[in-house]
Amino acid sequence: MAGAIALGGVLILGTLWYRFVEGWSWEDAAYMTVITLATVGYGETNPLGSRGRLFTIALILLGVINLGYIVNRFTEAVIQGYFQQGIRLRQQRRLMESLSEHYIICGFSRTGRQIAKEFRAEGVTFVVIDSDADSIERAQAEGHTAFQGDATLDDTLLRVGIERAICLVAALPSDAENLYTVLSAKTLNPRIRAIARASTEEALQKLQRGGADAVISPYITGGKRMAAAALRPQVLDFVDGILTGADRQLYMEEFLLDPALCPFVGQSLQKAKLRSQSGALVLAIRRIDGMLIGGPTGDTVLMPGDTLICMGTADQLRTLNQILGPIGSQQLRKPKNI
């Protein structure tokens, strides 16, 4: 911009000189200035004296300097833009390739933003996918790892490491898009846990048939929570307090029992003494066949593949994690301070 203004100033200066000092017509003055600045070498439009030739030399130098400056800035902008874009693409590619055992959020609308907020509070690694550039900019401005692309396409999911991810959340505005996303994710990684958003009862059933491990309808869930808030407000406040938020004192966590790593498989809860050793409370046990045992007693035997649903403070759950042994990649959630 500055170079263009300076060049325009030199053009006006040369025209005024030839018009008023040399006494030429406006047409001759403008023509002489242009061919001088362009250094085309056509020769003098009208005869010039020593003074006029010295001015023309100065005009040529000014023109060459300004044109050189403009060309240099333009070339610099083109080259920098090209290399900066290349650097950004390489950095993004390396970041995506480094992701492992991460979560994928498809869609950064109101639902996706809330999911990202909860994931950040839990301290899990996740990446956001959205086809809208403004949504990607907003996600990046909030400090999230984001990738612009169509989540329903296999290529997009592969670029964000779908084969290494442990969970995908399809929170796109369209039920059809969520269904396509779940189908693609399950095809590329059959072991991934897929959570999907549904707007209608029919879509909920189709997503379940499409392979979604859990389908959430904001309308159904919202209605249930409003009813619970009306009927059992203290219970709802307690459950909310241990499920969400970064400042809570109690947490709920799930632990998968690997028979190769856990020394308590085959023992009863009473013999394992998990409560006395860690302080954490075992609220329920999900068997490998899907059966849920709520409020297990001391006689309940821990079986291979069981998932323990436990509640306790961060320190208690950390201790329990150490007691049960290293947890594999199927462990879903682990708060940052656990």
C-alpha positions in Angstrom: 0.0 0.0 0.0 2.8 2.4 0.9 4.7 1.6 -2.3 1.6 2.2 -4.4 1.0 5.6 -2.8 4.7 6.6 -3.2 4.6 5.5 -6.9 1.4 7.6 -7.4 3.2 10.6 -5.8 6.1 10.2 -8.1 3.8 10.0 -11.1 2.0 13.2 -10.1 5.3 15.0 -9.4 6.7 14.1 -12.8 3.5 15.2 -14.6 3.4 18.6 -12.8 7.1 19.2 -13.5 6.8 18.6 -17.3 3.5 20.6 -17.4 4.5 23.7 -15.5 8.3 23.8 -15.5 8.9 22.5 -19.1 5.7 24.0 -20.4 4.4 20.9 -22.1 0.8 19.9 -22.5 -0.9 17.6 -19.9 -0.9 14.8 -22.4 2.8 15.1 -23.2 3.7 15.6 -19.5 1.8 12.4 -18.4 3.1 10.4 -21.3 6.7 11.4 -20.6 6.3 10.6 -16.9 4.9 7.1 -17.6 7.6 6.1 -20.1 10.3 7.5 -17.9 9.0 5.6 -14.8 8.6 2.4 -16.9 12.1 2.8 -18.3 11.0 1.7 -21.8 13.5 4.0 -23.5 11.3 5.6 -26.2 13.3 8.9 -25.9 12.2 12.4 -25.1 8.7 13.5 -26.1 10.0 17.1 -26.5 13.5 18.5 -26.3 14.9 18.8 -22.8 17.5 21.1 -21.4 20.2 20.2 -18.8 17.8 20.9 -15.9 15.0 18.8 -17.5 17.4 15.9 -18.1 18.7 16.0 -14.5 15.1 15.9 -13.3 14.3 13.0 -15.6 17.3 11.0 -14.2 16.0 11.6 -10.7 12.5 10.6 -11.8 13.9 7.3 -13.3 15.8 6.5 -10.0 12.6 7.2 -8.0 10.6 5.1 -10.3 13.0 2.2 -10.2 13.3 2.4 -6.4 9.5 2.4 -5.9 8.8 -0.4 -8.5 11.6 -2.5 -6.9 10.0 -1.9 -3.4 6.6 -3.0 -4.7 7.9 -6.1 -6.5 9.9 -7.1 -3.4 6.9 -6.7 -1.0 4.6 -8.6 -3.4 7.2 -11.5 -3.8 7.8 -11.6 -0.1 4.0 -11.8 0.6 3.5 -14.6 -1.9 6.5 -16.6 -0.7 5.8 -16.1 3.0 2.1 -17.0 2.5 3.1 -20.2 0.6 5.7 -21.3 3.1 3.6 -20.4 6.1 0.7 -22.4 4.8 3.0 -25.3 4.1 4.4 -25.0 7.7 0.9 -24.9 9.1 -0.2 -28.0 7.1 2.9 -29.9 8.2 2.4 -29.0 11.8 -1.2 -30.0 11.7 -0.3 -33.3 10.0 2.3 -34.1 12.7 -0.2 -33.2 15.4 -2.8 -35.5 13.9 -0.3 -38.3 13.5 0.7 -37.9 17.2 -2.8 -38.4 18.5 -3.4 -41.7 20.2 -6.3 -43.0 22.5 -8.0 -39.7 21.9 -11.6 -38.6 21.4 -13.1 -37.1 18.3 -15.9 -34.5 18.4 -17.8 -34.2 15.1 -19.5 -30.8 15.0 -18.8 -27.7 17.0 -22.2 -26.3 17.4 -23.7 -25.6 20.8 -23.7 -29.3 21.7 -20.2 -29.8 20.4 -18.9 -26.8 22.3 -20.4 -28.1 25.6 -18.9 -31.5 25.0 -15.5 -29.9 24.4 -15.8 -27.9 27.6 -16.5 -31.1 29.6 -13.7 -33.0 27.9 -11.3 -30.2 28.7 -12.4 -30.2 32.3 -11.7 -34.0 32.4 -8.3 -33.5 30.9 -8.7 -35.9 28.0 -7.1 -35.5 24.6 -9.6 -34.7 21.8 -9.9 -33.2 18.3 -12.8 -31.3 16.8 -14.0 -31.8 13.3 -16.3 -29.3 11.5 -16.8 -28.3 7.9 -17.5 -24.7 8.7 -14.4 -22.4 8.8 -15.9 -20.1 11.4 -16.5 -23.0 13.7 -12.9 -24.2 13.3 -11.6 -20.7 14.1 -13.7 -20.5 17.2 -12.5 -24.0 18.3 -8.9 -23.0 17.8 -9.5 -19.7 19.6 -10.7 -21.6 22.6 -7.5 -23.7 22.5 -8.9 -26.9 21.0 -7.2 -29.0 18.4 -9.4 -28.7 15.3 -9.6 -30.0 11.8 -11.7 -28.6 9.0 -13.4 -31.3 7.0 -16.6 -33.3 6.4 -16.9 -35.8 9.3 -19.0 -38.2 7.1 -16.1 -38.9 4.8 -13.6 -41.7 5.5 -10.7 -39.5 4.4 -11.5 -36.9 7.1 -11.8 -39.5 9.8 -8.5 -41.1 8.8 -6.8 -37.7 8.9 -7.7 -37.3 12.6 -6.5 -40.8 13.5 -9.8 -42.6 13.7 -7.9 -46.0 13.8 -6.1 -44.9 17.0 -9.1 -43.1 18.7 -11.1 -44.7 21.5 -14.3 -42.7 21.2 -16.1 -40.6 18.6 -19.0 -38.3 19.4 -21.2 -37.4 16.5 -22.8 -34.1 17.4 -23.6 -32.8 13.9 -26.9 -30.9 13.4 -28.3 -33.5 11.0 -29.4 -37.0 12.0 -28.4 -38.3 8.6 -24.9 -36.9 9.0 -24.5 -38.4 12.4 -25.6 -41.8 11.0 -23.1 -41.6 8.2 -20.4 -40.6 10.6 -21.1 -43.5 12.9 -21.2 -46.0 10.0 -17.8 -44.7 8.7 -16.2 -44.7 12.1 -17.3 -48.2 12.9 -16.1 -49.4 9.5 -12.7 -47.8 9.9 -12.3 -48.8 13.6 -14.7 -51.5 14.8 -13.4 -51.1 18.4 -14.2 -47.4 18.7 -17.0 -46.3 21.0 -19.5 -44.2 19.1 -21.8 -41.7 20.8 -24.4 -40.0 18.6 -26.9 -37.2 18.9 -30.4 -37.8 17.7 -33.3 -35.3 17.2 -36.1 -37.8 16.8 -37.2 -41.2 18.1 -36.9 -42.7 14.6 -33.3 -41.4 14.3 -32.4 -42.8 17.7 -33.4 -46.3 16.6 -31.6 -46.0 13.3 -28.4 -44.8 14.9 -28.6 -47.7 17.3 -29.0 -50.1 14.4 -26.2 -48.3 12.6 -23.7 -49.3 15.4 -23.8 -46.4 17.8 -22.9 -47.6 21.3 -25.0 -44.8 22.9 -27.5 -42.4 21.4 -28.5 -39.2 23.2 -31.6 -37.2 22.3 -31.3 -33.6 23.8 -35.1 -33.4 24.0 -35.6 -36.7 25.8 -32.6 -36.2 28.1 -33.6 -32.6 28.8 -37.2 -33.6 29.6 -36.0 -36.3 32.0 -33.6 -33.9 33.7 -36.3 -31.3 34.1 -38.6 -33.9 35.6 -35.9 -35.1 38.0 -35.2 -31.5 39.0 -38.8 -31.1 39.9 -39.2 -34.4 41.7 -35.7 -35.1 43.2 -33.8 -31.8 43.1 -31.2 -32.9 45.7 -30.5 -36.1 44.0 -30.0 -34.3 40.7 -27.7 -31.8 42.2 -25.6 -34.5 43.7 -25.3 -36.5 40.5 -24.5 -33.3 38.5 -21.8 -32.5 41.1 -20.0 -35.8 40.6 -20.4 -36.0 36.8 -19.5 -32.6 35.5 -17.4 -29.5 36.3 -13.7 -28.9 37.1 -14.1 -27.9 40.7 -16.0 -30.9 42.1 -14.7 -32.9 45.1 -16.2 -36.3 44.2 -15.8 -38.1 40.9 -17.3 -41.2 39.3 -15.0 -43.3 37.2 -15.0 -46.7 35.5 -12.2 -49.3 35.5 -11.9 -52.3 33.2 -10.5 -55.4 34.9 -7.9 -57.0 32.8 -7.3 -60.6 34.0 -3.6 -60.4 32.9 -3.0 -57.2 35.0 -5.5 -57.2 37.9 -4.6 -59.4 40.9 -8.2 -59.4 42.2 -9.9 -61.2 39.3 -11.7 -64.2 40.8 -11.9 -62.8 44.3 -14.9 -61.4 46.1 -15.2 -57.7 46.9 -14.9 -58.5 50.6 -11.6 -60.4 50.0 -10.2 -57.8 47.6 -10.8 -55.0 50.2 -10.9 -52.3 47.5 -12.8 -49.9 49.8 -10.5 -50.3 52.8 -7.4 -50.0 50.6 -8.5 -47.0 48.5 -11.5 -45.4 50.2 -13.4 -45.4 46.8 -16.8 -46.9 46.7 -17.8 -49.5 44.1 -21.3 -48.4 43.0 -21.9 -51.0 40.3 -20.3 -53.7 38.2 -21.0 -54.2 34.5 -20.4 -57.8 33.5 -18.8 -58.5 30.1 -22.2 -59.8 28.9 -23.8 -56.5 29.7 -25.5 -57.4 32.9 -25.4 -54.6 35.5 -25.0 -55.4 39.2 -26.1 -52.3 41.2 -24.9 -52.0 44.8 -22.7 -55.1 44.8 -22.2 -56.9 48.1 -19.1 -58.2 49.7 -19.8 -61.7 48.2 -19.9 -60.4 44.6 -17.0 -62.0 42.7 -14.9 -59.9 40.3 -14.8 -61.5 36.9 -12.5 -61.1 33.9 -13.7 -58.2 31.7 -15.8 -56.6 34.5 -16.1 -52.8 34.5 -16.2 -51.3 38.0 -18.2 -48.1 38.3 -16.7 -46.3 41.3 -17.1 -43.0 43.2 -14.5 -41.2 45.3 -12.2 -38.3 45.6 -9.4 -37.8 43.1 -6.8 -39.3 45.5 -9.0 -42.3 46.2 -9.6 -43.0 42.6 -5.9 -42.6 41.8 -5.1 -45.1 44.6 -7.8 -47.5 43.2 -6.3 -47.2 39.7 -2.9 -48.2 41.1 -4.4 -51.1 43.1 -6.2 -52.6 40.1 -3.1 -52.4 37.9 -2.4 -50.6 34.6 -5.6 -49.9 32.7 -5.6 -50.6 28.9 -6.8 -48.5 26.1 -10.4 -49.3 26.7 -10.6 -47.2 29.8 -12.8 -44.3 28.8 -12.4 -41.4 31.0 -9.7 -40.2 33.3 -9.8 -36.7 34.9 -6.7 -34.6 34.7 -6.0 -34.7 38.5 -6.6 -38.4 38.9 
